[in-house]
Amino acid sequence: MSARVFIPPSRLHLGDANTLLRHPADLGSWIWHPAKAPQETAVLRFRLRFSLAAPAAPLFHVTADQRFQLRCDGRDLTFGPDRCDIEHWTVHSIRPELPAGEHELEALVWFITPPAVALGSTTEPTPPMAQMSWRGGFMFYAEDTDGAQFNTGTAPWLVEDLTPALSFARPDLPGYHDVGPTFAFDLTLWNQPVAGAVPAAVIRPPIAINPHGVRRPGWCLHPATLAEQERVAWTGGRIRALRTHRDETVWTESDTRAAGLADWQALLDKGAPVTVPPHTTLVLLWDFETYVCGYPAARVSGGADARLAWSWAESLYNETSPAAVTGNSLKGHRDEIVGKVFVGIEDAWKISTAPTHTTPALWWRCGRYARLTIETADTPLIVTALGLTTTGYPLDRTGSWSSSDAGWDRLLPLFERAQRRAAHEVWVDTPYYEQLGYIGDNVLMALHNYAWFGDARLSRRAIEVFGWSRRESGMIAERYPSNWRQESATFALLWPTMLRDYAWWRDDAAFIKSQLPVLRSLLAEFESLAEDDGLLHHIPGWRFIDWVPEWDTGCGPGVREGDSSIVNLHWVRALQAAAQIENAHGNPLLAQLCDKQAAKVFGRVLDRYWDEKRALLLDTVDNPAASEHAQTFALLTGLLPAEKTQACLAALRSEPSLARATIYFSFYVIEALYLHGDEAELHRRLTPWRALPELGFTSTPETPEPTRSDAHAWGAHPAWHTLASIAGVRPASAGFQHVRIAPCLNTLNQLTCAVAHPQGLVELDLRVVGTKAAGTITLPGTVGGEFVWRGDTTPLHPGRNVL
């Protein structure tokens, strides 16, 4: 019925926002409920009826603060806005194909009052931390048609106040979580609002051009650049257990054999309705048997005043009661439920007297398990459908892999699932707990994206939005968009490497050039932070390195104290990435300066932190502590002398005193091993992932046990290493104009794979015959390159190459 339309960004500078017309929708008005204050929690339904004398495909622009769901004649058009900030407020542009006749537009819009105090100090419901906001508002603008018939501010839009139909609560979960409130719907008030419909009030008229450059406050409109989020009907999995009482103790064997389980399974499998008698309580435990993100989609009839509650969990806990669950509680085997308790995020619906009901939802949820609690009143409730509307960014996988190692090959769908569950309006760290985009996470997700998927717009947007977070000082935020800013100098120093990765894996010179001011100001800020010895010591924010258990909240020895080799090696790598970017798309003189400064800082790191006796790099001075992290980042610079390179590699292989990298930082350890040709150790470092299926995981965890999150896409980085390190397919120049293929097979003797490329696919069909590699390599378009095998290099030409 509709498709996103991509409006090219205005050529006007952002400094002209809200002074000159930069977006077609700048001619539109914003509206709101006349009785609602700007910062007041409100859930509103805007409606507009219109008639078309002939079929039409008008171009509509729509946005809202905070969120909207737009439908026409009851069918979804677009949900949004894509997560953004006020300076770049996203406008969705769509062109629905509408037949002649009567139609109705409906926009469900909501605004949740932002918190005024620290989250640890309140139990009040708050909007998601990823949701930035200015005030409640809704805007609809029609282009290339009769705007007076459609536009907010001129067309007769009516608004209903649905706020009394909902109650909000802050979820009670272990560990840090910040995805917004839970929702309880009263469907009587939802379907028949007490206040009725009233004309909407204009809260902001169209932009009046200001020739003096005076900007009015608030939303600066920006075109959407992403595809529409998927919304796909899904049902499946198993009803694992059933109770007839609201007991939150551990699930038992008898619960898994309860009468009635087969009826509920038939509802999932065949759509056979289930009737719940009056004055009955049922609690179902539904195992999706995979990890999903989606909106609840249940349909019921009858059952006036019944209550349906739907809770979501990633796994059950090995505790005796929900009250005993903490952030350190173990979950055990993810397939097992007996002897474990359920703790989750719960939404609920009070059923009205209408003949049939569906479950409206303001936001999607995620997990592997759902607990459904049904409590009927005086009439039976008939459940006629039970499923989800799954959601996420529509990634298009073009990469592929198969090999002689079936045990490894079976992990690839798990890695892909983790990546997809992190793909929404931004790359999210964890869909269950935060839904926030962090630089450190996004670096790894973006690389996974480039190698396996043709569409890199989500990664491009991630680079862009982090650039938006830049403050006058030049510092980039640790996470963005985010209502409350979080600083991390170490994560900020990873952003240049993310930009460099995009510059090499994708051919998009104009975008890279647009980011050069961000890159240069960021590095200028860190140069100003250097102290008299030329090193970084006291720098802003949370200097996160890795979730090493014995470290202080991700910070190793010397990090918080301001004396860390690892922090300074972050700076060296950022300078090296900047030099590569400047050479390819910027100023070669600046590239020389960056390389020179990187070498100088690295020399000072060696002078200060190298331990000659132990032949390794210390984390800090006057402390014997050393880590895999320091050795790894030193190796990745490529600046170590030969003897020190071998010493650091030896330390990674066998030094027992090193603090060990966990799931996140293992990416960099494996990368260092690849770049220095240690095949055996590289494959050994991949061993922990092989155990995930035997532990019941359907996605990749955040950390080793006990892990907070069971779905954390930074743990899927072995998918990138599969193509870029094991198969060894990597760009050898900016824009992927040349390819270097240097496999790291260890004991593998056969592989077939395809790697996404701006011009198509890089395809390999290789086998090992004795000490030789044989097979074919096919390069797309005009791409040439080289194949490296055990020290020998073979040139590659575009098209099919036979080895």
Sequence and secondary structure as in RCSB ss.txt:
>XXXX:A:sequence
MSARVFIPPSRLHLGDANTLLRHPADLGSWIWHPAKAPQETAVLRFRLRFSLAAPAAPLFHVTADQRFQLRCDGR
DLTFGPDRCDIEHWTVHSIRPELPAGEHELEALVWFITPPAVALGSTTEPTPPMAQMSWRGGFMFYAEDTDGAQF
NTGTAPWLVEDLTPALSFARPDLPGYHDVGPTFAFDLTLWNQPVAGAVPAAVIRPPIAINPHGVRRPGWCLHPAT
LAEQERVAWTGGRIRALRTHRDETVWTESDTRAAGLADWQALLDKGAPVTVPPHTTLVLLWDFETYVCGYPAARV
SGGADARLAWSWAESLYNETSPAAVTGNSLKGHRDEIVGKVFVGIEDAWKISTAPTHTTPALWWRCGRYARLTIE
TADTPLIVTALGLTTTGYPLDRTGSWSSSDAGWDRLLPLFERAQRRAAHEVWVDTPYYEQLGYIGDNVLMALHNY
AWFGDARLSRRAIEVFGWSRRESGMIAERYPSNWRQESATFALLWPTMLRDYAWWRDDAAFIKSQLPVLRSLLAE
FESLAEDDGLLHHIPGWRFIDWVPEWDTGCGPGVREGDSSIVNLHWVRALQAAAQIENAHGNPLLAQLCDKQAAK
VFGRVLDRYWDEKRALLLDTVDNPAASEHAQTFALLTGLLPAEKTQACLAALRSEPSLARATIYFSFYVIEALYL
HGDEAELHRRLTPWRALPELGFTSTPETPEPTRSDAHAWGAHPAWHTLASIAGVRPASAGFQHVRIAPCLNTLNQ
LTCAVAHPQGLVELDLRVVGTKAAGTITLPGTVGGEFVWRGDTTPLHPGRNVL
>XXXX:A:secstr
   B      SS GGGBTTB  SGGGGS EEE TTS TTS EEEEEEEEEEESS B  EEEEEEESEEEEEETTE
EEEEE  S  GGGEEEEEE   B SEEEEEEEEEEE    SS GGG  S    TT   SS EEEEEEESS GGGT
 TTTS  EEEE GGGEEEE    SS   S  EEEEEHHHHHS TT EEE EEEE      TT    SS  EEE  
S   EEEEE  SEEEEEESS   S B HHHHT TTHHHHHHHHHH   EEE TT EEEEEEEEEEEEEEEEEEEE
EE TT EEEEEEESS BSSSSGGG  TT     TT  BT B   EEEEEE  SSSEEE   SS EEEEEEEEEEE
  SS EEEEEEEEEEEE    B  EEEES HHHHTTHHHHHHHHHHTBSSSB S TTTT   BHHHHHHHHHHHH
HHBS  HHHHHHHHHHHHT  TT    SBSS SS   BHHHHTTHHHHHHHHHHHS  HHHHHHTHHHHHHHHHH
HHHH  TTSS  S SB       TTSBTTB TTTTTT  HHHHHHHHHHHHHHHHHHHHHS HHHHHHHHHHHHH
HHHHHHHHHEETTTTEEBSSTT   BBHHHHHHHHHHT S HHHHHHHHHHHHH TTSB   HHHHHHHHHHHHH
TT HHHHHHHTHHHHTTGGGT SS  SSSSS S S  GGGGTHHHHIIIIIS EEESSGGG EEEE    TT  E
EEEEEEETTEEEEEEEEEETTEEEEEEEE TT EEEEEETTEEEEE SEEEE 
